[in-house]
Amino acid sequence: MIIGHQKQWEFLKRSFEEGQLAHAFLFCGESQIGKKTLAIELVKLLNCQDANKPCGACKNCLDVEKGKFLDFLFVRSGEESNNFEGMFSYNSALPDLKSGEVLTDKKEIGIDQARKALDFLSLRSYFSGYKAVIIDNAEKLTIEAQNCLLKTLEEPKGKTILILVTSQPDRLLTTIFSRCQTIKFFATKEILKVSKNPEQVKKEKETLDELLKIISGSLAEKFAYTKNIKEDPSTSSGQGAIVLEIMRILQKHFRKNILTDNSATKKLKLLDELIYKLTFTNASPKLALEILFLEL
């Protein structure tokens, strides 16, 4: 079910029906607004066995949704996991695992994964349909990995499609941009209604209110808040996951106020830089948070 992105969906569907579908797409927009969901729906559309595409009920559609369709590869970075069978679900980002494999603990998407994607696209389709690769959080592609993808983007083969999904398109090479058809996604009222339940909204608002008090408080209060950041037992990312969530909450706040706050652009740039360092380097989460509070 497509919610909030009907125009994007109709464009993609019409392009497919008219035989004008591009071989490579860049789906960009804020996090958690449905980019990946629509990308997976597109893979269903391209391989659906029913006349009314995508039906969502045929074997191909169901296998795509479960992450088991042989002509579909989902690439992402990830944490180590021994429970890989449980990760083959629509809500778990469909990792590109085979029986016995586990995700690495690398934060980037490296050249080995890029080569795997290219090798996959070069193989003949099992079902005479489209070979499809989705790369989630494409901003995590290393420079080497991005350069590796360029040849396929320049010389696409047959019925293949590559979809890069990202909330930070500025992290990608300009050569990637020029070879992909960009589809922009925007948060809408429909998406906001279904993406957050009342408890989530309440919790995020309470966190934001606390953060704004800390930002306007004394140095002692800022250091005390940072010192009290605890490990999150639900994820191996620990403090890093908590600090990243704090930064994303502030990102949303400053984006909403960019027209009324003259310093919002500078604050967003700082947040982007710190999030990038936390994602790609071994930067200390607490130190990053301290820097953030001192600069805001």
BAFI-3210 file (N, C-alpha, C; in Angstrom, 3 decimals, decimal comma, padded with zeros to 6 digits):
// residues 296
n [1|2|3|4|5|6|7|8|9|10|11|12|13|14|15|16|17|18|19|20|21|22|23|24|25|26|27|28|29|30|31|32|33|34|35|36|37|38|39|40|41|42|43|44|45|46|47|48|49|50|51|52|53|54|55|56|57|58|59|60|61|62|63|64|65|66|67|68|69|70|71|72|73|74|75|76|77|78|79|80|81|82|83|84|85|86|87|88|89|90|91|92|93|94|95|96|97|98|99|100|101|102|103|104|105|106|107|108|109|110|111|112|113|114|115|116|117|118|119|120|121|122|123|124|125|126|127|128|129|130|131|132|133|134|135|136|137|138|139|140|141|142|143|144|145|146|147|148|149|150|151|152|153|154|155|156|157|158|159|160|161|162|163|164|165|166|167|168|169|170|171|172|173|174|175|176|177|178|179|180|181|182|183|184|185|186|187|188|189|190|191|192|193|194|195|196|197|198|199|200|201|202|203|204|205|206|207|208|209|210|211|212|213|214|215|216|217|218|219|220|221|222|223|224|225|226|227|228|229|230|231|232|233|234|235|236|237|238|239|240|241|242|243|244|245|246|247|248|249|250|251|252|253|254|255|256|257|258|259|260|261|262|263|264|265|266|267|268|269|270|271|272|273|274|275|276|277|278|279|280|281|282|283|284|285|286|287|288|289|290|291|292|293|294|295|296]
n.u [000,849|000,645|001,361|001,007|002,847|001,826|002,141|004,815|004,735|002,848|004,214|006,431|005,136|003,774|005,958|007,089|005,014|004,959|007,343|009,535|011,156|013,794|017,171|018,479|017,880|017,667|016,436|015,533|015,210|013,776|014,485|012,687|010,213|009,117|010,580|012,089|010,070|008,498|010,363|010,639|008,049|008,139|009,887|008,256|006,229|007,638|008,045|005,729|003,276|000,690|-002,004|-002,932|-000,856|001,164|000,137|000,489|-000,061|000,694|003,182|005,698|005,477|005,040|007,414|009,283|008,565|009,201|011,886|013,046|013,097|014,590|015,625|016,109|018,092|018,964|020,859|022,762|024,406|025,230|024,652|026,319|024,770|023,336|020,938|019,878|017,794|015,463|015,597|014,746|012,440|009,811|009,840|012,364|014,270|015,177|017,824|020,709|021,230|022,385|021,684|023,335|025,017|026,065|025,408|027,899|029,791|030,430|030,169|029,988|029,159|030,875|033,350|033,334|030,682|029,508|030,593|029,439|026,782|026,939|027,813|025,591|023,619|024,589|024,022|021,846|018,297|016,262|013,578|012,930|012,337|012,831|016,079|016,844|018,323|018,460|019,941|020,176|020,301|022,260|024,138|026,099|027,810|031,157|033,708|035,168|033,368|031,257|032,469|032,884|030,327|029,796|030,370|028,334|026,207|026,750|026,734|024,225|022,702|020,348|017,261|017,462|017,592|018,686|018,412|019,083|018,777|018,425|018,871|020,642|021,676|023,726|026,049|026,833|028,687|028,952|028,958|027,467|024,944|024,427|023,991|021,812|018,227|016,609|014,349|012,417|011,360|008,900|007,860|004,518|001,158|-000,330|001,634|002,812|000,730|000,552|003,088|003,879|002,903|000,775|002,243|004,904|005,133|004,708|006,878|009,058|008,625|008,947|011,632|012,780|012,009|013,502|016,085|016,242|016,194|018,598|020,406|020,133|021,058|023,521|027,130|027,827|025,432|025,157|027,404|026,809|024,474|025,436|027,268|025,570|024,414|023,322|024,177|022,470|020,751|019,369|020,594|023,631|024,994|024,975|025,742|026,147|023,876|021,901|022,826|022,818|020,073|019,234|020,446|019,087|016,505|016,892|017,649|015,224|013,757|015,174|014,994|012,278|012,104|013,590|012,966|012,380|014,425|017,453|019,904|019,564|020,384|023,173|023,297|022,172|024,069|026,231|025,140|024,835|027,532|028,491|026,859|027,689|030,362|029,969|028,769|030,583|033,136|035,239|034,446|033,876|030,747|029,836|031,660|031,067|028,489|028,982|030,445|028,435|026,550|028,116|028,517|026,008]
n.v [-001,202|002,135|005,078|008,481|009,048|009,172|010,521|010,080|007,316|006,881|008,018|006,286|003,860|004,435|004,954|002,413|000,936|002,142|001,414|003,007|003,026|003,948|002,685|003,084|004,508|007,226|007,442|009,874|011,681|012,663|010,612|007,599|007,950|006,411|005,745|003,399|001,511|002,117|001,577|-001,193|-001,929|-001,205|-003,127|-005,345|-004,652|-004,830|-007,522|-008,904|-011,502|-011,229|-009,744|-007,357|-005,330|-004,110|-007,133|-008,125|-010,552|-012,785|-015,420|-014,309|-011,611|-012,034|-013,343|-011,332|-009,516|-010,980|-011,097|-013,140|-013,460|-014,577|-012,949|-010,552|-008,408|-007,108|-004,617|-003,510|-001,859|-003,285|-004,627|-007,244|-010,431|-013,383|-014,465|-014,719|-015,756|-014,758|-012,207|-012,007|-010,384|-008,092|-005,791|-005,645|-004,692|-006,397|-007,907|-008,814|-011,758|-015,137|-018,547|-019,259|-017,056|-013,951|-010,548|-008,015|-006,061|-003,631|-000,127|001,097|000,725|-001,341|-001,865|-004,570|-005,339|-003,744|-004,848|-007,355|-006,708|-005,819|-008,149|-009,709|-008,366|-008,876|-011,472|-013,922|-013,580|-015,465|-015,773|-014,635|-011,985|-008,816|-008,130|-006,941|-004,539|-003,084|-000,543|000,311|003,193|004,572|006,556|005,565|004,194|003,599|005,680|004,166|002,082|003,475|004,380|001,930|001,215|002,839|001,939|000,106|001,867|003,485|001,724|000,030|-003,243|-005,031|-006,128|-004,761|-003,180|-000,637|000,696|003,358|004,273|006,982|009,354|011,305|012,622|014,322|013,139|011,494|010,842|013,276|012,189|009,911|010,991|012,132|009,956|008,643|008,556|010,911|010,661|012,489|012,550|013,539|014,451|013,919|014,732|012,387|010,431|011,154|010,618|007,829|006,979|007,527|006,695|007,861|007,600|007,552|010,097|011,676|010,888|011,719|014,461|015,101|014,471|016,329|018,767|018,587|018,563|021,120|022,703|021,981|022,881|025,618|025,940|025,960|025,372|023,393|021,980|020,961|019,262|017,496|016,292|014,960|013,212|011,495|009,937|006,786|003,316|001,581|-001,277|-002,666|-002,636|-003,285|-001,079|000,682|003,602|005,139|004,769|006,015|008,678|009,318|009,233|011,371|013,454|013,283|013,947|016,619|017,526|017,339|019,256|021,690|021,784|022,217|024,764|026,354|028,576|030,543|030,712|032,098|030,929|028,272|026,840|026,710|025,212|022,805|021,993|021,462|019,324|017,437|016,956|015,835|013,566|012,184|011,627|009,981|007,872|006,884|006,776|006,050|007,803|009,242|008,925|010,418|012,537|013,721|014,601|016,439|018,349|019,181|020,379|022,477|024,030|024,744]
n.w [000,000|-000,951|000,654|000,810|-001,244|-003,824|-006,285|-006,991|-007,197|-009,250|-011,379|-011,648|-012,163|-014,537|-016,210|-016,336|-017,551|-020,021|-021,051|-020,477|-018,281|-016,142|-015,692|-013,351|-010,170|-007,833|-004,785|-002,690|000,393|003,590|006,515|007,289|005,872|003,914|001,596|001,129|001,310|-000,945|-002,916|-002,690|-003,382|-006,040|-007,065|-006,768|-008,593|-011,026|-011,266|-010,814|-011,194|-011,890|-013,801|-012,846|-011,700|-008,981|-007,543|-005,005|-003,953|-005,436|-005,949|-006,586|-005,698|-002,954|-002,260|-002,768|-000,779|001,465|001,259|-000,166|-002,866|-005,793|-007,783|-006,637|-004,784|-001,695|-000,299|002,430|005,207|008,382|011,706|013,554|013,487|014,644|014,358|011,666|010,143|011,234|010,352|007,817|006,948|006,117|007,628|008,624|006,961|004,992|004,649|002,647|002,799|002,727|003,566|006,543|006,502|008,010|008,950|008,677|011,064|010,108|009,503|007,106|003,581|001,692|-000,962|-001,612|-001,220|-003,158|-005,474|-005,292|-005,750|-008,409|-009,705|-009,243|-010,749|-013,265|-013,805|-015,348|-015,304|-013,083|-013,503|-015,900|-015,661|-014,130|-012,868|-009,754|-007,607|-004,467|-002,671|000,510|002,645|001,104|001,341|002,884|001,318|000,474|-001,045|-002,865|-003,327|-004,512|-006,867|-008,020|-008,748|-010,871|-013,512|-014,140|-013,975|-016,105|-018,254|-018,433|-018,275|-020,110|-018,620|-015,922|-012,701|-010,530|-007,376|-005,369|-002,070|000,051|002,742|002,792|000,293|-000,471|000,277|-001,696|-004,724|-007,342|-009,847|-009,513|-009,081|-011,621|-013,216|-012,347|-012,119|-010,328|-007,665|-005,607|-002,221|000,140|003,424|004,353|005,441|005,531|005,826|008,260|009,968|009,977|010,577|013,151|016,391|019,098|021,510|020,686|019,562|021,822|023,458|021,877|021,828|024,537|024,833|023,067|024,302|026,650|025,591|024,416|026,685|027,837|025,903|026,121|028,630|031,321|031,118|032,922|033,195|030,635|030,390|032,418|031,498|029,239|030,451|031,758|029,833|029,054|028,382|025,788|026,171|024,231|021,801|020,037|019,385|021,442|023,306|021,061|019,411|020,929|021,036|018,307|017,841|019,409|017,972|015,554|016,314|016,967|014,444|012,994|014,374|013,856|011,087|010,739|011,665|010,015|008,494|010,283|012,035|011,896|012,297|011,837|009,550|009,844|012,174|011,332|009,494|011,179|012,657|010,602|009,989|012,395|012,653|010,429|011,135|013,362|012,134|010,237|011,384|014,245|016,176|019,389|020,912|023,142|023,203|020,765|021,290|023,313|021,875|020,141|021,932|022,886|020,630|019,706]
ca.u [000,000|001,433|000,762|001,687|003,756|001,080|002,697|006,038|004,344|002,196|005,264|007,203|004,269|003,542|007,218|007,219|003,998|005,291|008,665|010,484|011,716|015,250|017,887|019,002|017,137|018,099|015,291|016,083|014,256|013,998|014,417|011,423|009,005|008,576|011,386|012,425|008,822|008,108|011,357|010,276|006,817|008,531|010,421|007,068|005,595|008,430|008,102|004,418|002,750|-000,719|-002,252|-003,111|000,438|001,546|-001,026|000,829|-000,510|001,319|004,396|006,798|005,258|005,235|008,833|009,967|008,268|009,894|013,322|013,474|012,968|015,932|016,088|016,112|019,149|018,896|022,189|022,834|025,369|024,448|025,338|026,434|023,558|023,316|019,554|019,638|016,511|014,445|015,757|014,141|011,078|009,607|010,133|013,741|015,127|015,522|019,261|021,103|021,883|022,066|021,732|024,645|025,757|025,645|025,796|029,128|029,578|030,922|029,166|029,910|028,892|032,167|033,494|032,957|029,231|029,203|030,913|028,426|025,599|027,189|027,813|024,201|022,912|025,115|023,508|020,560|017,145|015,683|012,169|012,789|011,837|013,863|017,024|016,722|019,157|018,193|020,987|019,583|021,275|023,332|025,175|027,139|028,732|032,477|034,057|035,554|032,150|030,511|033,167|032,667|028,976|029,667|030,377|026,983|025,334|027,051|026,435|023,260|022,460|019,039|016,197|018,022|017,306|019,430|017,759|019,827|017,864|019,242|018,366|021,749|022,195|024,939|027,196|027,138|029,459|028,142|028,849|026,344|023,748|024,210|023,659|020,573|017,046|016,306|012,960|012,436|010,262|008,636|006,939|003,162|000,262|-000,711|002,769|002,974|-000,340|000,766|004,464|004,113|001,755|000,761|003,302|006,157|005,098|004,861|008,246|009,976|008,420|009,565|013,086|013,125|011,874|014,644|017,283|016,245|016,566|020,028|021,118|020,108|021,530|024,935|028,096|027,736|024,237|025,429|028,327|026,117|023,548|026,252|027,846|024,521|023,933|023,562|024,200|021,178|020,935|018,620|021,392|025,080|025,558|025,092|025,580|026,101|022,498|021,157|023,292|022,313|018,638|019,176|020,807|018,027|015,383|017,257|017,593|013,822|013,351|015,785|014,445|010,949|012,225|014,652|012,531|012,251|015,673|018,533|021,069|019,172|021,202|024,477|023,098|021,936|025,361|026,989|024,526|025,183|028,945|028,655|026,211|028,570|031,520|029,525|028,392|031,693|034,408|035,144|034,292|033,196|029,396|029,728|032,436|030,292|027,361|029,545|030,745|027,151|025,992|028,974|028,426|024,634]
ca.v [000,000|003,358|006,158|009,770|009,251|008,742|011,108|009,344|005,959|006,934|008,282|005,058|002,854|004,839|004,762|000,973|000,511|002,715|000,946|004,122|002,995|004,104|001,535|003,421|005,569|007,724|007,803|010,677|012,397|012,443|009,237|007,053|008,481|005,460|005,585|001,987|000,796|002,303|000,872|-002,618|-002,042|-001,140|-004,448|-006,194|-004,259|-005,300|-008,985|-009,481|-012,480|-010,937|-008,670|-006,140|-005,246|-005,334|-007,696|-008,322|-011,872|-013,869|-015,937|-013,362|-010,475|-012,489|-013,628|-010,034|-008,946|-011,766|-011,044|-014,444|-013,508|-014,855|-011,880|-009,318|-008,327|-005,929|-004,373|-002,495|-002,148|-003,790|-005,148|-008,688|-011,106|-014,824|-014,819|-014,145|-016,203|-013,842|-010,905|-012,034|-009,892|-006,806|-004,681|-005,686|-004,138|-007,402|-007,979|-009,693|-012,893|-016,492|-019,413|-019,390|-015,793|-012,933|-009,190|-007,568|-004,940|-002,414|000,925|001,535|-000,278|-001,354|-002,242|-005,974|-005,387|-003,144|-005,854|-008,401|-006,178|-005,808|-009,545|-010,151|-007,785|-009,426|-012,826|-014,041|-013,648|-016,783|-015,800|-013,846|-010,659|-007,837|-008,281|-005,682|-004,320|-001,887|-000,245|001,159|004,110|004,614|007,506|004,804|003,638|004,230|006,261|003,048|001,364|004,311|004,324|000,588|001,160|003,745|001,235|-000,400|003,008|003,989|000,697|-000,924|-004,417|-005,676|-005,814|-004,624|-001,898|-000,361|001,782|003,850|004,929|007,770|010,593|012,264|012,517|015,115|012,292|010,703|011,518|013,939|011,261|009,011|011,797|012,378|008,711|008,104|009,412|011,256|010,755|013,120|012,195|014,557|014,052|014,425|014,511|010,973|009,665|011,473|009,968|006,387|006,655|007,710|006,559|008,939|007,419|007,968|011,560|012,213|010,629|012,569|015,846|015,232|014,479|017,615|019,807|018,450|018,963|022,580|023,276|021,740|023,747|026,995|025,910|026,234|024,345|022,296|021,189|020,259|018,169|016,532|015,536|014,063|012,198|010,570|009,102|005,394|002,309|001,036|-002,726|-003,252|-002,595|-003,353|000,241|001,345|005,043|005,713|004,765|007,024|010,001|009,533|009,538|012,747|014,361|013,253|014,715|018,028|017,797|017,573|020,529|022,819|021,827|022,815|026,187|026,935|029,868|031,525|030,716|032,433|030,076|026,871|026,219|026,415|024,125|021,579|021,593|020,865|018,024|016,537|016,592|014,948|012,292|011,524|011,096|008,872|006,767|006,356|006,697|005,567|008,987|009,020|009,508|011,437|013,701|014,349|015,293|017,610|019,345|019,696|021,294|023,661|024,826|025,223]
ca.w [000,000|-001,062|001,434|000,794|-002,369|-005,006|-007,512|-007,318|-007,604|-010,567|-012,367|-011,832|-012,769|-015,926|-016,927|-016,566|-018,518|-021,330|-021,444|-020,337|-016,939|-016,073|-015,136|-012,025|-009,497|-006,538|-003,965|-001,604|001,228|005,019|006,995|007,800|005,241|002,956|000,376|000,976|001,061|-002,340|-003,739|-002,667|-004,179|-007,445|-007,414|-006,929|-009,850|-012,153|-011,329|-010,463|-012,142|-012,142|-014,766|-012,057|-011,013|-008,285|-006,850|-003,608|-003,500|-006,192|-005,318|-006,753|-004,791|-001,580|-002,061|-002,685|000,529|002,487|001,040|-000,669|-004,321|-006,293|-008,674|-005,853|-003,782|-000,845|000,251|003,479|006,253|009,509|012,873|013,554|013,921|014,462|014,083|010,345|009,596|011,717|009,731|006,488|007,055|005,449|008,527|009,107|005,908|003,985|004,399|001,567|003,420|002,355|004,736|007,152|006,504|008,974|008,594|009,310|011,983|009,481|009,383|005,724|002,554|001,042|-002,369|-001,780|-001,377|-004,459|-006,485|-005,199|-006,423|-009,856|-010,155|-009,196|-011,890|-014,518|-013,987|-016,028|-014,412|-012,867|-013,901|-017,132|-015,323|-013,806|-011,770|-009,013|-006,426|-003,680|-001,690|001,536|003,252|000,108|001,747|003,578|000,327|000,453|-002,344|-003,741|-003,690|-005,450|-008,154|-008,555|-009,326|-012,018|-014,793|-014,375|-014,205|-017,452|-019,254|-017,868|-019,106|-020,167|-017,668|-014,582|-012,067|-009,309|-006,635|-004,216|-001,130|000,971|003,338|002,702|-001,070|-000,646|000,587|-002,879|-005,763|-008,369|-010,985|-009,208|-009,342|-013,044|-013,901|-011,761|-012,166|-008,943|-007,223|-004,292|-001,321|001,147|004,478|004,150|006,581|005,560|006,348|009,672|010,714|010,117|010,960|014,574|017,276|020,102|022,491|020,056|019,441|023,175|023,908|021,116|022,278|025,860|024,615|022,457|025,322|027,553|024,856|024,247|027,976|028,013|024,957|026,642|030,015|031,629|030,714|033,888|032,855|029,374|030,654|033,271|030,631|028,414|031,328|032,194|028,728|029,421|027,324|025,401|026,108|023,120|020,577|020,243|019,091|022,730|023,412|019,722|018,928|021,690|020,602|016,945|017,939|019,916|016,883|014,545|016,863|016,796|012,999|012,633|014,977|013,152|009,725|010,815|012,010|009,191|007,948|011,363|012,803|010,969|012,540|011,660|008,501|010,442|013,140|010,566|008,920|012,283|012,939|009,490|010,124|013,547|012,331|009,470|011,862|014,199|011,264|009,440|012,100|015,630|017,024|020,668|020,938|024,185|022,771|019,695|021,931|023,996|020,833|019,675|022,937|022,999|019,404|019,467]
c.u [000,882|000,705|001,617|002,604|003,098|001,677|003,955|005,698|003,722|003,222|006,049|006,377|004,016|004,807|007,422|006,255|004,303|006,679|009,736|011,159|013,240|015,884|018,401|018,243|017,835|016,851|015,824|014,996|014,546|013,908|012,987|010,181|008,505|009,355|011,648|011,175|008,410|009,085|011,024|008,991|007,134|009,099|009,273|006,401|006,323|008,381|006,788|003,911|001,308|-000,863|-002,400|-001,879|000,556|000,381|-000,764|000,493|000,128|002,624|005,554|006,671|005,532|006,704|009,658|009,786|008,995|011,414|013,888|013,385|014,359|016,492|016,145|017,193|019,026|020,237|022,110|024,023|024,562|025,297|025,427|025,144|023,678|021,913|019,144|018,304|015,403|014,506|015,189|012,687|010,996|010,047|011,573|014,740|015,701|017,012|019,602|021,906|021,453|022,187|023,161|025,455|025,242|026,062|027,095|028,820|030,099|029,803|029,015|029,484|030,114|032,167|033,133|031,458|028,807|029,479|029,898|027,150|025,764|027,197|026,391|023,426|023,374|024,598|022,154|019,435|016,626|014,295|011,885|012,189|012,990|014,779|017,053|017,642|018,724|019,342|020,418|020,666|022,504|024,421|026,323|028,084|030,078|032,726|034,415|034,323|031,323|031,154|032,971|031,312|028,859|029,603|029,002|026,011|025,534|026,625|025,476|022,983|021,015|018,049|016,764|017,651|018,076|018,787|018,601|018,867|018,691|018,495|019,445|022,384|023,476|026,199|027,619|027,913|028,527|027,976|027,746|025,038|023,417|023,773|022,418|019,424|016,605|014,809|012,987|011,172|010,141|007,669|005,573|002,320|-000,119|000,390|002,926|001,929|-000,047|002,156|004,725|002,833|001,841|001,889|004,656|006,252|005,348|006,296|009,243|009,858|009,076|011,088|013,539|013,056|013,076|015,929|017,374|016,608|018,066|020,844|021,198|020,634|023,012|025,825|028,012|026,550|024,460|026,341|027,663|025,167|024,322|026,815|026,833|023,908|024,307|023,612|022,780|021,327|020,246|019,412|022,869|025,743|025,688|024,820|025,466|024,689|021,672|021,528|022,803|020,835|018,431|019,440|019,725|016,780|015,658|017,244|016,174|013,357|013,894|015,296|013,070|011,024|013,238|014,276|012,466|013,512|016,837|019,757|020,779|020,040|022,571|024,373|022,905|023,230|026,223|026,455|024,878|026,621|029,152|028,026|027,079|029,764|031,140|029,210|029,595|033,018|034,173|035,031|033,495|031,819|029,270|030,490|031,683|029,125|027,839|029,840|029,472|026,588|026,808|028,800|027,032|024,324]
c.v [001,249|004,485|007,411|010,044|008,823|009,276|010,374|007,948|005,950|007,192|007,014|003,991|003,172|004,635|003,284|000,503|001,005|002,288|002,012|004,148|003,090|002,857|001,799|004,613|005,961|008,192|008,584|011,471|012,085|010,968|008,881|007,661|007,590|005,253|004,110|001,167|000,915|001,597|-000,614|-002,854|-002,005|-002,478|-005,436|-005,928|-004,870|-006,809|-009,677|-010,393|-012,205|-009,792|-007,327|-005,961|-003,994|-005,850|-007,894|-009,700|-013,030|-014,289|-014,943|-012,184|-010,865|-012,767|-012,344|-009,461|-009,673|-011,702|-012,325|-014,563|-013,584|-013,780|-010,522|-009,395|-007,020|-005,774|-003,275|-002,801|-002,659|-004,284|-006,665|-009,309|-012,595|-015,311|-014,298|-014,577|-015,237|-012,472|-010,861|-011,602|-008,488|-005,641|-004,648|-005,294|-005,173|-007,497|-009,021|-010,868|-014,203|-017,339|-019,542|-018,119|-014,885|-011,579|-008,840|-006,416|-003,628|-001,392|001,410|000,384|-000,272|-001,847|-003,698|-006,121|-004,792|-004,145|-006,986|-007,967|-006,204|-007,221|-010,079|-009,638|-008,356|-010,833|-012,824|-014,166|-015,076|-016,892|-014,962|-012,472|-009,699|-008,332|-006,933|-005,664|-003,017|-001,728|000,761|001,991|004,238|005,616|006,805|004,099|004,357|004,809|005,164|002,291|002,162|004,288|002,975|000,490|001,931|003,013|000,698|000,733|003,574|003,017|-000,347|-002,073|-004,895|-005,194|-005,839|-003,262|-001,801|000,848|002,121|004,644|005,687|008,976|011,673|012,191|013,300|014,330|011,455|011,531|012,160|013,047|010,238|009,729|011,855|011,131|008,027|009,086|009,660|011,355|011,308|012,769|013,254|014,011|014,693|014,142|013,044|010,129|009,908|010,790|008,495|006,047|006,776|007,515|007,641|008,835|007,865|009,481|012,204|012,075|011,544|014,025|016,074|015,298|015,820|018,743|019,788|018,931|020,474|023,294|023,139|022,693|025,181|027,085|026,205|025,102|023,134|021,391|020,365|019,052|017,087|015,662|014,510|012,916|011,132|009,748|007,654|004,494|001,834|-000,470|-003,381|-003,275|-002,626|-002,015|001,085|002,823|005,699|005,812|005,843|008,434|010,306|009,882|010,963|013,733|014,401|014,017|016,213|018,429|018,154|018,934|021,714|022,921|022,491|024,330|026,933|028,311|030,958|031,633|030,928|031,533|028,593|026,153|025,822|025,241|022,788|021,066|020,909|019,469|017,008|016,035|015,599|013,579|011,492|010,890|009,912|007,634|006,097|006,206|006,141|006,728|008,636|009,676|010,633|012,700|014,452|015,153|016,547|018,728|019,993|020,734|022,580|024,596|025,399|026,456]
c.w [000,000|-000,336|001,303|-000,375|-003,683|-006,308|-007,950|-007,847|-008,990|-011,670|-012,673|-012,555|-014,243|-016,767|-017,267|-017,649|-019,920|-021,815|-021,346|-018,979|-016,982|-015,461|-013,729|-011,454|-008,196|-005,801|-002,771|-000,890|002,681|005,375|007,409|007,173|004,101|001,676|000,086|000,663|-000,391|-003,280|-003,819|-003,458|-005,670|-007,917|-007,598|-008,278|-011,041|-012,333|-010,999|-011,575|-012,539|-013,139|-014,058|-011,167|-010,151|-007,457|-005,364|-003,085|-004,253|-005,514|-005,421|-005,788|-003,341|-001,284|-001,973|-001,288|001,648|002,351|000,480|-002,185|-004,946|-007,225|-007,966|-004,780|-003,018|-000,146|001,305|004,371|007,436|010,641|012,772|014,073|013,662|014,108|012,719|009,763|010,001|011,079|008,320|006,582|006,501|006,325|009,002|008,034|004,955|003,695|003,345|002,113|002,780|003,618|005,256|007,202|007,608|008,456|009,296|010,249|011,409|009,332|007,960|004,821|001,651|-000,387|-002,610|-001,980|-002,714|-005,577|-006,488|-005,915|-007,937|-010,429|-010,223|-010,417|-013,230|-014,814|-014,685|-015,005|-014,294|-013,467|-015,149|-016,884|-015,093|-012,689|-011,057|-007,805|-005,773|-002,698|-000,704|002,218|002,359|000,442|002,469|002,615|000,403|-000,940|-003,335|-004,227|-004,705|-006,830|-008,832|-009,264|-010,642|-013,359|-015,132|-014,653|-015,613|-018,540|-018,678|-018,845|-018,972|-019,137|-016,250|-014,024|-010,754|-008,641|-005,419|-003,332|-000,103|001,538|003,304|001,316|-001,312|-000,318|-000,626|-003,905|-006,794|-009,601|-010,768|-009,518|-010,827|-013,801|-013,348|-011,986|-010,730|-008,708|-005,806|-003,502|-000,237|002,188|004,219|005,387|006,698|006,183|007,841|010,516|010,974|010,637|012,452|015,368|018,349|021,118|021,949|019,971|020,794|023,668|023,202|021,555|023,637|025,736|024,049|023,471|026,279|026,875|024,699|025,545|028,209|027,136|025,479|028,080|030,144|031,123|031,627|033,563|031,588|029,602|031,509|032,443|029,809|029,251|031,691|031,063|029,028|028,199|027,057|025,238|024,927|021,826|020,902|019,944|020,348|022,693|022,042|019,189|019,618|021,212|019,192|016,963|018,449|018,782|015,814|015,019|016,703|015,321|012,573|013,143|014,189|011,707|009,707|011,023|011,155|008,640|009,012|012,219|011,840|011,122|012,280|010,633|009,044|011,415|012,423|009,942|009,973|012,596|011,862|009,632|011,270|013,298|011,370|010,202|012,730|013,364|010,623|010,187|013,506|016,615|018,287|020,659|021,960|023,802|021,676|020,264|022,660|023,006|020,345|020,642|023,045|021,799|019,176|020,295]
res [m|i|i|g|h|q|k|q|w|e|f|l|k|r|s|f|e|e|g|q|l|a|h|a|f|l|f|c|g|e|s|q|i|g|k|k|t|l|a|i|e|l|v|k|l|l|n|c|q|d|a|n|k|p|c|g|a|c|k|n|c|l|d|v|e|k|g|k|f|l|d|f|l|f|v|r|s|g|e|e|s|n|n|f|e|g|m|f|s|y|n|s|a|l|p|d|l|k|s|g|e|v|l|t|d|k|k|e|i|g|i|d|q|a|r|k|a|l|d|f|l|s|l|r|s|y|f|s|g|y|k|a|v|i|i|d|n|a|e|k|l|t|i|e|a|q|n|c|l|l|k|t|l|e|e|p|k|g|k|t|i|l|i|l|v|t|s|q|p|d|r|l|l|t|t|i|f|s|r|c|q|t|i|k|f|f|a|t|k|e|i|l|k|v|s|k|n|p|e|q|v|k|k|e|k|e|t|l|d|e|l|l|k|i|i|s|g|s|l|a|e|k|f|a|y|t|k|n|i|k|e|d|p|s|t|s|s|g|q|g|a|i|v|l|e|i|m|r|i|l|q|k|h|f|r|k|n|i|l|t|d|n|s|a|t|k|k|l|k|l|l|d|e|l|i|y|k|l|t|f|t|n|a|s|p|k|l|a|l|e|i|l|f|l|e|l]
***
